[in-house]
Amino acid sequence: MRTHTGGFKLSSSNSLVYLLSFGRRWEVHFRDHKSKTLKNNRNFGLIIILIRHLLTKNQSKRRQEIKVYSSITMTKFAAAKIMNACVHSTSALLYISILLLIIKISTAIDTINTTQSIRDIDGDSMVSADGSFKMGFFSPGSSKNRYLGIWFNKVSVMTVVWVANREIPLTNSSGVLRVTGEGLLVLLNHNESIIWSSNASRSARFPVAQLLDSGNLVVKEEDDDDLENSLWQSFDYPCDTLLAGMKMGRNSITGFDRHLTSWKTTDDPSRGNFTFRFDPSGYPELILTENSIQRYRSGPWNGLRFGGPQLRPNPVYKYEFVFNDKEIFYRYQLLNNSILSRLVLTQTGDVQRLTWTDETGIWAFYLTLLVDDCNRYALCGAYGSCDINNSPACGCLKGFLPKVPRTWDMMNWSDGCARRTPLNCTGDVFQRYSGVTLPETRKSWFDKSMNLEQCKSMCMKNCSCTAYANLDIREGGSGCLLWFSDLIDIRQFNDNGQDIYIRMAASEQGMKLSMT
């Protein structure tokens, strides 16, 4: 029996690879975790090529370099890179660069191509280059089902931000993720049947899948880092979480819609009852629905923020709203990349911004959309106004009375209010109401170029026009927003409220906003 005189070992997910010394000769063997046998290496044949290459270098460097290899995890992906490097490298400088490349790749793989795969049974995963995000297989909560997902990699609490097969779970650890030659990501089950796949509008010559530092999983050409040219990206298909850099919105040309949908439960990431998206009818605003019932709306963008009180300048993130002929979207960017923050639609139907704190080891609330009852959609009905500082919170705008006094007195305000004096069109006036969030814009009309006087004139000429306001409040105001229906979901909010001009009978002129 031969006796080796020394050596080192490399570990993989399913075997240990030994570099053994037999006097002046070195050999590579591996021990399979399942069979517990030590045999000549075949699966890691490429490593032999590398080590033989290493051992031709001077003796003083050899031991140090081999020790480096004994501390890293070798993978098939790294082996492929090694082979390519060995074929093309002859100089010592390039040789050292290859070694560093292998260490980087082997420590955290962020990319796979058509020859590699991510296997659940082997515990495979991908980690973004900066280590912020990880992709692999997981079981949520107490569930035994397996899902392919992406989660924060640097927090102690498992926090999943995206799930591929949220509607079709795997029932065991047989899942395999691959990149096809056509540039598709496919998730296979134990029968090698595709249970989930990405899509692509075009094919690729050398497609790869890469997990970016942003948490975005992209399929792209190997040497093309322009996201605009990607074949597919997970950021286009959000689940319940909006990360920095993600767009939430709609392509106005194709109708493609990026929106959030809640998990069903903490154990089940399939689509739940709540959806948070842009309503493109009229002037767009964000709406939260439970099944088909609307629960919340953001108010229209006024040039600085959406109409509600939650969105305002802050030290954590900046935000933008883009609305042009091609697309509508909201997006935020973190001001400090060392801060971990996310916007999540919960299973109970709240939209929350959370930030991670290492000191406490928890996701802390930064803000919530459903901060009080006045954020409940249409709580006070048509021509009602909600003031959280009043009790009861709902009241009618001045010049309006409860439409159904009996139910109103019982604090059921859903029927709203009605005009005290009917309109007659030609003799109507417009009364300014200040410090409010603008009403629902679903049946509105807008023009970005008009001024307030032009807006008033247009509304006055149309007897169906019920109110008007500036579209943008910056620099004294600009643009025109007209309403052609009952005014629903008005809230009194003096600090960041806006002005709206409501059509009234002439006899009501001079009234100020108040509660009845």
Buried (B, 14 or more C-beta within 10 A) or exposed (E): EEEBEEBBBBBBBBBBBBBBBEEEEBBBBBBEEEEEEEEEBEBBEBBBBBBEBBBEEEEEBBEEBBEEBBEBEBBBBBBBBBBEBBEEBEEEEEBBEBBEBBBBBBEBBBBBBBEBBBBBBBEBBBBBBBEBBBBBBBBBEEBEBBBBBBBBBEBEEEBBBBBBBBEBBBEEBBBBBBBBEEBBBBBBBEEEEBBBBBEBEEEBEEBBBBBBBBBBBBBBBEEBEEBEEBBBBBBBBBBBBBBBBBBBBBBBEEEEBBBBBBBBBEEBBBBBBBBBBBBBEBBBBBBBBBEEEBBBBBBBBBBEBBBBBBBEEEEBBEBEBEBEEEBBBBBBEBEEEEBBBBBBBBBEBBBBBBBBEEEEEBBEEBBBBBEEEBBBBBBBBBBBBBBBEEEBBBBBBBBBBBBBEEBBEEEEBBBBBBBBEEBEEEEBBBBEBEBBBBBBBBBBBBBEEBBBEEBBEBBBEEEEBBBBBBBBBEEEBBBBBBBBBBBBBBBBBEEBBBBBBBBBBEEBEEBEBBBB
